[in-house]
Amino acid sequence: MLSVQELAQSPNAIASDYSHAKVAARIMLTGHVHQAIPDVAEKGYAEHWEALNRYGEERWELVKTKADTVRAGFASRIDCEPRNLALAANIHELIARFISALPLRKKPKVVCSDGEHPMLARQLARLEEEGVEVCRVAASPAAELVERLAAQIDSRTAAVCLSSVCYETGMQTLELDTLLPFCQKHGAELLVDAYQSVNVLDFSILDYNLEQAFVIGGGSSYCQMGNGNAFMHVPPDRSFRPMITGPYRQLSDGVDPARSPIPYANDASCFNGSSYDALAHFRACWVFDYFKQRELDPGFLHDINQHQLNVLARDFRAFDFDPGVIELCTDVEYLGGFIAFKAPKARQLSEMMRDRGVHTDYRNNWLRMGPAPYLCDEQLSDGVHALDESVRELQRIGDRV
């Protein structure tokens, strides 16, 4: 079995598994947005081509098998039953179906934080234009976020939506396991965006008391399988009737899809969509198998990530940066999978670091660095050195103005 030290040393023990992405020669600190896909996933393209062209309309049984494997893979990452997961090409599809199942005429209020991903924030803003009351509470400080959300839940609340890790700052939502009872007291659904937790933190549906919550996530960052793979945990043993609904299950059971009232399955498949390009599932199956072969389970990946974030934080503190230029505002233990530095000139710093061959990103006044398990400690330290050079350049420009 691999050790954290084997991944910390140079060369990193698994970097050669990502040779096509050249991870050993590049410093990619955007792992929270996109991680390299292991080389083995390329086999999924040929396998999908074979299924599409040789089997034609008879390929659907194989496609179903691949989807079941993906469902099981995600379920193992969040500690739930595979049958409780609905799949889609992206989480926006699933959020749209979730919203369409809410009784917004009777309960026209949605509670969320002001730090949600733009995908969710934009959709809720559009609902607000149509008369839905959207109550936004401050995402910071993160330690009291759940308390602020709970205080806004009442009998008019249809849903509470929040992220397990703040989109901008990387801060984990503390006391997340205490929120569901407040929702249940008023008959409100709970939707947790766990994209920034899955396969990088020890995120468990059971441990976080989310068995009766909707939980969404996907595969394009920490799961290393690229776009096209998303899931939503659906509370079991309950009935939902999303207005946005596809033909699956109903048609396969020989039920007239135009019958009134429209019939729905009594499981997660009621949130399924329609026909889709299955390539992403073929690719994902190879990636899940790779994780298994390399014993890259969520617990070990969490250990790797914590080690890497501590390296970044240690090296950052060693430079004693001017906090007016860039500042680390929290301890690593409270962070999700990436580290965010408060920086008024975050965009400029990110661009300057890219000029030095180090890829980061930014959101508003936050410079974000997300490591990945195929990076060695030397690459992480080189990334912080590039930050130091960029800060110095930024200060020189400021001195000349």
C-alpha positions in Angstrom: 0.0 0.0 0.0 1.2 3.5 -0.8 2.2 5.9 2.0 1.9 9.6 2.2 5.7 9.8 2.2 5.9 8.0 -1.1 3.7 10.7 -2.6 5.5 13.5 -0.9 8.9 12.6 -2.3 10.2 13.4 -5.7 9.4 11.7 -8.0 5.9 11.2 -6.7 5.0 7.5 -6.6 1.9 7.8 -8.8 2.9 10.7 -11.1 3.8 8.2 -13.9 0.2 7.1 -13.9 -0.7 10.5 -15.3 2.0 10.7 -18.0 -0.4 12.1 -20.6 -1.1 15.2 -18.4 2.6 15.5 -17.6 1.9 16.2 -14.0 5.6 15.7 -13.0 6.6 18.6 -15.2 3.8 21.0 -14.4 2.7 22.6 -11.1 -1.0 22.4 -11.2 -2.5 23.9 -8.1 -6.0 23.9 -9.4 -6.9 20.5 -8.1 -10.2 21.8 -6.6 -11.4 22.7 -10.1 -9.8 20.0 -12.2 -7.4 17.2 -11.5 -5.6 15.2 -14.1 -7.3 12.0 -15.3 -5.2 8.9 -14.9 -3.9 7.4 -18.2 -5.9 4.2 -17.8 -9.1 6.2 -18.4 -8.2 6.4 -22.1 -9.4 2.8 -22.5 -12.9 4.0 -21.8 -12.9 5.9 -25.1 -12.2 2.8 -27.2 -14.6 0.8 -25.2 -17.4 3.3 -25.7 -16.6 3.5 -29.4 -16.9 -0.2 -29.6 -20.2 -0.3 -27.8 -21.6 2.6 -29.8 -20.8 1.2 -33.2 -20.7 -2.5 -32.9 -23.7 -2.9 -30.6 -25.8 0.0 -31.7 -29.3 0.1 -30.2 -28.4 -3.1 -28.3 -25.7 -1.3 -26.2 -28.1 -0.1 -23.5 -27.7 -3.1 -21.3 -23.9 -2.5 -21.2 -24.6 1.3 -20.6 -26.8 0.4 -17.7 -24.0 -1.8 -16.3 -21.6 1.1 -16.5 -24.0 3.4 -14.9 -24.5 1.0 -12.0 -20.7 0.7 -11.6 -20.5 4.5 -11.4 -23.3 4.7 -8.9 -21.6 2.1 -6.7 -18.3 4.0 -7.0 -19.8 7.3 -5.9 -21.8 5.5 -3.1 -18.5 4.1 -1.7 -17.1 7.6 -1.6 -20.0 9.1 0.5 -21.0 6.0 2.5 -24.5 5.4 1.2 -26.5 2.8 -0.7 -26.0 2.9 -4.5 -29.8 2.6 -5.1 -30.2 6.0 -3.4 -28.2 7.9 -6.1 -29.5 9.5 -9.2 -27.0 10.3 -12.0 -26.7 13.1 -14.5 -24.2 14.8 -16.7 -23.7 17.7 -14.3 -25.0 18.9 -10.9 -27.0 21.7 -12.4 -29.4 19.2 -14.1 -29.9 17.5 -10.7 -30.4 20.8 -8.9 -33.0 21.8 -11.5 -34.9 18.5 -10.9 -34.6 19.0 -7.2 -36.1 22.5 -7.3 -38.8 21.3 -9.6 -39.9 18.8 -6.9 -40.3 21.5 -4.2 -43.8 22.7 -3.2 -42.9 26.3 -3.9 -46.6 27.5 -4.3 -47.3 26.4 -0.7 -43.8 27.1 0.7 -42.3 29.9 -1.3 -39.0 30.4 0.6 -35.5 29.0 0.1 -32.7 29.6 2.6 -29.1 29.6 1.5 -25.7 31.2 2.2 -24.2 34.1 0.2 -21.2 32.0 -0.6 -22.7 29.3 -2.8 -21.3 28.2 -6.2 -22.5 30.5 -9.0 -24.4 27.6 -10.6 -26.7 27.4 -7.6 -26.6 31.1 -6.7 -27.7 32.1 -10.3 -30.5 29.6 -10.4 -31.9 30.8 -7.0 -31.6 34.4 -8.2 -33.7 33.6 -11.2 -36.3 31.9 -9.0 -36.3 35.1 -6.9 -37.2 37.1 -10.0 -40.3 34.9 -10.3 -41.5 35.6 -6.8 -39.7 32.9 -4.7 -38.3 34.4 -1.5 -34.6 33.6 -1.3 -33.1 34.3 2.1 -29.3 34.6 2.0 -27.3 34.5 5.2 -23.6 35.4 5.5 -21.3 32.4 4.8 -18.6 33.8 7.1 -17.8 33.2 9.8 -18.1 29.5 8.9 -18.3 28.4 12.5 -21.8 29.9 13.0 -23.2 29.3 9.5 -25.4 26.4 10.4 -26.8 28.5 13.3 -27.6 31.4 11.1 -29.3 29.1 8.5 -31.4 27.4 11.2 -32.6 30.7 12.5 -34.2 31.5 9.1 -36.1 28.3 8.7 -39.8 28.5 9.2 -43.1 26.9 8.0 -42.8 28.8 4.7 -39.4 27.3 3.9 -39.3 24.7 1.1 -35.6 24.1 1.2 -32.3 24.9 2.7 -29.3 24.9 0.3 -25.7 25.1 1.4 -22.2 23.8 0.6 -20.1 21.5 2.8 -17.1 23.6 1.8 -17.4 27.3 1.0 -16.9 27.9 -2.7 -14.6 31.0 -2.2 -12.7 30.5 1.0 -12.3 26.7 1.2 -13.7 26.7 4.8 -15.6 23.6 5.9 -19.2 24.1 7.1 -18.9 23.2 10.8 -21.7 21.5 12.7 -23.2 20.3 9.4 -24.6 17.2 11.1 -26.9 19.4 13.3 -28.8 21.1 10.5 -31.2 18.4 9.3 -33.4 18.3 12.4 -34.1 22.0 12.0 -35.3 21.4 8.5 -37.4 18.4 9.4 -39.1 20.4 12.2 -40.6 22.7 9.5 -40.9 20.2 6.7 -38.1 21.7 4.6 -35.8 19.8 2.4 -32.0 20.0 2.8 -29.7 20.1 -0.2 -25.9 19.9 0.5 -23.5 20.7 -2.3 -20.6 18.3 -1.4 -18.6 18.7 -4.6 -15.7 20.1 -2.7 -15.8 17.2 -0.1 -16.2 14.0 -2.1 -13.0 12.0 -2.5 -10.8 14.5 -0.7 -12.4 14.6 2.8 -13.8 11.8 4.9 -17.3 12.7 3.9 -20.0 10.3 5.1 -23.7 10.6 4.7 -24.1 8.7 7.9 -21.6 10.6 10.0 -23.0 14.0 8.9 -26.6 12.9 9.6 -27.6 13.4 6.0 -29.5 10.2 5.2 -32.7 12.2 4.7 -31.0 15.0 2.8 -30.3 15.6 -0.8 -26.5 15.6 -1.4 -24.9 16.4 -4.8 -21.4 16.0 -6.1 -19.5 15.1 -9.3 -16.4 13.8 -10.9 -14.5 16.6 -12.6 -12.1 17.6 -9.8 -11.2 15.3 -6.9 -12.7 12.2 -8.5 -10.3 12.6 -11.5 -12.8 11.5 -14.2 -13.5 14.7 -16.1 -16.9 16.2 -16.9 -20.1 14.3 -17.5 -20.4 12.5 -14.1 -22.6 13.9 -11.4 -24.8 12.3 -8.7 -27.5 13.3 -6.2 -28.2 11.3 -3.1 -32.0 11.1 -2.7 -33.6 10.5 0.7 -34.8 6.8 0.7 -38.3 5.6 1.5 -40.0 8.8 0.4 -41.9 9.9 -2.7 -41.0 12.8 -5.0 -42.6 14.2 -8.1 -40.1 16.5 -9.9 -41.7 18.6 -12.6 -38.6 18.2 -14.7 -38.8 14.5 -15.5 -37.4 12.1 -18.0 -38.9 8.9 -19.6 -36.8 6.3 -17.8 -38.3 3.7 -15.5 -41.8 4.6 -16.4 -41.4 3.6 -20.1 -39.4 0.5 -19.2 -42.2 -0.7 -17.0 -44.6 -0.3 -19.9 -46.6 2.5 -18.3 -48.2 5.2 -20.5 -46.0 8.3 -19.9 -49.0 10.6 -20.7 -51.2 9.0 -18.1 -52.6 11.4 -15.5 -51.4 11.7 -12.8 -47.9 11.1 -14.2 -46.5 8.0 -12.4 -43.1 8.1 -10.6 -40.8 5.5 -9.3 -40.5 5.3 -5.5 -36.7 5.6 -5.4 -33.9 7.8 -6.6 -34.6 7.0 -10.3 -37.5 9.4 -10.2 -34.9 12.1 -10.6 -33.3 10.4 -13.6 -33.2 12.3 -16.9 -33.4 11.1 -20.5 -30.9 9.7 -23.1 -27.3 10.8 -22.7 -23.8 10.3 -24.0 -22.5 7.4 -21.9 -18.8 8.1 -22.7 -18.3 9.8 -19.3 -19.5 6.6 -17.5 -17.1 4.4 -19.5 -14.2 6.7 -18.5 -15.3 6.8 -14.9 -15.4 3.1 -14.5 -11.7 2.9 -15.4 -11.0 5.6 -12.9 -12.8 4.0 -10.1 -11.0 0.7 -10.9 -7.7 2.7 -10.8 -8.5 4.0 -7.3 -9.2 0.5 -6.2 -6.0 -0.9 -7.6 -3.9 1.9 -6.1 -5.9 1.7 -2.8 -6.7 5.4 -3.1 -9.7 5.4 -0.7 -11.2 8.6 0.7 -9.4 8.2 4.1 -6.0 8.0 2.5 -6.8 10.8 0.0 -7.8 12.9 3.0 -4.5 12.2 4.7 -2.6 13.2 1.5 -4.5 16.4 1.1 -4.0 17.4 4.7 -0.3 16.8 4.4 -0.2 18.9 1.2 -2.2 21.8 2.6 0.1 21.9 5.6 3.1 22.1 3.3 1.6 25.0 1.5 0.7 26.7 4.7 4.1 26.1 6.3 5.9 27.5 3.3 3.6 30.5 3.0 4.1 31.4 6.7 7.9 31.2 6.2 7.8 34.1 3.8 6.1 36.4 6.3 4.0 38.2 3.7 2.5 41.6 4.3 -1.1 40.7 5.4 -2.3 43.8 3.4 -1.1 42.0 0.3 -1.9 38.4 1.0 -3.0 36.6 4.1 -3.9 33.1 5.3 -6.9 33.6 7.6 -7.5 30.1 9.0 -5.8 26.9 10.1 -5.6 24.0 7.7 -7.7 21.7 10.0 -10.8 23.8 9.1 -10.2 23.8 5.3 -11.7 21.5 2.7 -9.5 20.3 -0.2 -7.9 23.6 -1.1 -6.3 26.6 0.6 -7.4 30.1 0.0 -5.5 33.3 0.7 -7.2 36.6 1.1 -5.6 39.0 -1.4 -7.0 42.3 -2.7 -5.1 41.7 -6.0 -5.9 37.9 -6.3 -6.4 38.1 -10.0 -3.1 39.8 -10.7 -1.2 37.4 -8.5 -2.8 34.3 -10.2 -1.9 35.7 -13.6 1.7 36.4 -12.5 2.1 32.9 -11.1 0.8 31.4 -14.3 3.5 33.4 -16.1 5.9 31.5 -13.9 4.4 28.1 -14.8 2.3 27.7 -11.6 -1.4 27.3 -12.2 -3.7 28.7 -9.5 -7.1 30.4 -9.7 -9.0 33.1 -7.8 -12.5 34.1 -6.8 -13.1 37.8 -5.9 -10.4 38.6 -3.3 -9.3 35.0 -2.7 -6.3 33.4 -4.3 -6.9 29.6 -4.3 -4.4 26.7 -4.4 -5.6 23.2 -4.7 -3.1 20.3 -4.6 -3.5 16.8 -6.0 -2.1 13.4 -4.9 0.2 13.2 -7.8 2.2 16.3 -6.8 5.3 16.0 -4.7 6.2 18.4 -1.8 9.0 20.0 -4.0 6.3 21.1 -6.5 4.2 22.6 -3.7 7.2 24.5 -2.3 8.0 25.7 -5.8 4.5 27.0 -6.1 4.8 29.1 -3.0 8.2 30.4 -4.2 6.4 31.5 -7.4 3.9 33.3 -5.2 6.7 35.1 -3.4 8.2 36.2 -6.7 4.7 37.4 -7.8 4.1 39.4 -4.6 7.5 41.1 -5.1 6.6 41.9 -8.7 3.3 43.3 -7.6 4.9 45.5 -5.0 7.5 46.8 -7.5 4.7 47.8 -9.8 2.9 49.5 -6.9 6.0 51.4 -6.0 6.3 52.8 -9.5 2.7 54.0 -9.6 
